[in-house]
Amino acid sequence: MILLRDLLIFIVGLGVGSLINAAIYGLAYDWRPISPWLTPAKGNPKRIWLDCLPIVGWILLRREEKIHGRWFWIRPLLIELAYAAGMVWLFHFETNNGLLSANHAFLAVASDWYPMFAVHAVLIALLTAATFIDFDELMIPDAITLWGAILLLIMTTAMPTSHLPSVFNKGGLVMEPLLLHSKPEVLWPNMLDEWQGLAIGLGILWLWWAAIQHGTATLRYGWLKSVSLYIESLVRLRPKHRPKYRNLLPAQILLFVLMSAATAAVWFYGGKHWHSLLTSLVGLGTAGGLVWAVRVGGWIGLRKEAMGFGDATLMTMVGVALGWQASLLVFFVSPFAAVIIAVLNAIITRRPHIPFGPYLSLAAVIVIVAWVALWEHYSRDFFAMPGLVPSMLVSFILAMTGLLWLWRLIKPYVLTLIFGPEIDDDSESKHAR
């Protein structure tokens, strides 16, 4: 039975891997009809149903090497294999209490981990698609992060036990999902079940909706005028000049109304489902807000974009699935993950530019797998101290902004000292990278 279960997970993983490849090629800005699930470009030979089979299809599609390039089929084949095998390993890891220390393994049985595994499997699939699009084009499409966040919000709300676990002592050891407050032994605040909780949830949802709109913002003419211009840019999308966004605003408004109504309905129903939804919304706001703060601080310090918009939307998706505590760990683990990604990128692509999205994606997987060490052994007491995390985050953003501003001032002198006074713009850009 275990072998049959693993085989079923592997087969489903192959199917999901095939969808990941379809998303990598179909949702990219530079759309490429490489996946067998996509309509081939005009003039290309027709495909047969066997081409759509995972693994086998890519071996058959070797016949299109003259169209797509030599060895084009290797990467998607490896993606499908790696995701399917990875899901089998992750299932065994989580259902065998891999997210608990050895001393706490008796607190859970295999079935307790099924909702958590489902959420993590979906998150990793979305992160995989986003990662390879980011590698190819240095961008992450909203179609993955926006709809991925919505899907994960639905899943975490429907399955309140899908959040990462925390063990505490309450007349004996108890394991519960790590919710909004970092002290599970403390009862859920009654205030969050009242109108204040609904206000927090809707406020985060509405700010997120405003942030993902395709509007134009500038502070060049002052705050009041800038707000007026931003609203006007949302309402007047000028279909003649921006046909891509012709039907975007009505769809976004409908989505906004439906999500607001659904949030209010879950709040009215209350209980664990509301606690889980509010936890995911706070995770969304915290993760996305942190990246936005880094973007703003980087712009103030360097007068250039420090992190992309796609990185912010990617982190909102991570925050929904893992919660605000784990998403902060993801952000601070990502520089260490960067070492791995940077080396692989340099070897495979030989390109100097490295997107940040893959760092965040790999860091999210690391946080899931190393949850026991990162949370139980190092972070739990830290997050439980009132006011410590917000004050440290503010200090981090201010310090980062100041250091970047200082670097922008001294950078010309440092480069001149190192490379000489004859350095030009192109060589400066190259050496800066």
Secondary structure, DSSP 8 states (H G I E B T S, - for coil): -HHHHHHHHHHHHHHHHHHHHHHHHHSSSS--TTSTTS---TTS----GGGGSTTHHHHHGGGGHHHH-TTTTHHHHHHHHHHHHHHHHHHHHHHTTTTS-GGGGGG--GGGGHHHHHHHHHHHHHHHHHHHHHHHHS---HHHHHHHHHHHHHHHHH-GGGS-EEEEESSSEEEEE--SSS-TTS---GGGGSHHHHHHHHHHHHHHHHHTS------TT-HHHHHHHHHHHHH---TTT-GGGTTHHHHHHHHHHHHHHHHHHHHHH-HHHHHHHHHHHHHHHHHHHHHHHHHHHHHHHHSS-SS-HHHHHHHHHHHHHHHHHHHHHHHHHHHHHHHHHHHHHHHHT--S---SHHHHHHHHHHHHHTHIIIIIIIIHHHHHSTTHHHHHHHHHHHHHHHHHHHHHHHHHHHHHHHH-TT--HHHHHHHH-
